[in-house]
């Protein structure tokens, strides 16, 4: 039997079938990708095609013997849906498409995805980028989030959902694109250096004594 997460496959409730979720950066797909997903779902009799909260499209209810065949047909990268890594980078349409967009969240999200998706971390990490204060990318519950304002990006840290939900805290504001990317890079290095295994960013903040102590430790940190 395929182990959970092996070959990018996730065991389902029935303990017999699997789901696979190809990597779809920031949820942007092409007609070609949609055709491949639809063709694979029909060919291997998937129970469902499910759009996930991480902006992926999962093929659900696959037989164990079909998992590797599905990946061969799709010719797509496996989404980092499990494991201690950067699971996903979620981004709203931003100024690329949305009338309310203030910053190019989709462009920023694509950059972050290219840099960090699948990168090994001490714990699970999720990132989000929202083009305005409406936060359609749910940046307030991401480990690292960027929110666009007229004066620049606001950097949020320490949010998560789950059994013990936590809202993120502001770490910096009025950042241009370069500054935002630079601070995210430093934050990733800081987290790698300070967090214990399986410790999410929010719990690290609490262990350091709260957001003010976190800010001090972050400011003094040298990779």
RAPE-V21137 format. One record per backbone hydrogen bond with DSSP energy under -1.0 kcal/mol. NH is the residue of the N-H (numbers start at 1). CO is the residue of the C=O. Records with the same first field share a line. If there is no record, write none. Layout:
NH: CO  CO
This chain:
5: 9
6: 3
8: 5
9: 6
10: 19
12: 17
15: 12
18: 62
19: 10
20: 59
23: 77
27: 24
28: 25
34: 30
35: 31
36: 32
37: 33
38: 34
39: 35
40: 36
41: 37
42: 38
43: 39
44: 40
46: 41
47: 60
48: 60
50: 58
52: 56
55: 52
58: 50
59: 20
60: 48
62: 18
66: 63
67: 64
70: 66
71: 67
72: 68
73: 69
74: 70
75: 71
79: 21
81: 79
85: 83
86: 119
87: 85  125
90: 127
92: 129
95: 103
96: 93
97: 94
98: 94
101: 98
102: 131
103: 131
105: 103
108: 104
109: 105
110: 106
111: 107
112: 108
113: 109
114: 110
115: 111
116: 112
117: 113
118: 86
119: 116
121: 84
125: 85
127: 88
128: 144
129: 90
130: 146
135: 132
138: 135
141: 138
142: 139
143: 126
144: 126
145: 156
146: 128
147: 154
148: 130
149: 152
152: 149
153: 175
154: 147
155: 172
156: 145
157: 169
158: 143
159: 142
160: 166
166: 160
168: 140
169: 157
171: 155
172: 155
175: 153
180: 176
181: 177
182: 178
183: 179
184: 180
185: 181
186: 182
187: 183
188: 184
189: 185
190: 186
191: 187
192: 188
193: 189
194: 190
195: 191
198: 122
199: 196
204: 200
205: 201
206: 202
207: 203
208: 204
209: 206
210: 205
214: 210
215: 211
216: 212
217: 213
218: 214
219: 215
220: 216
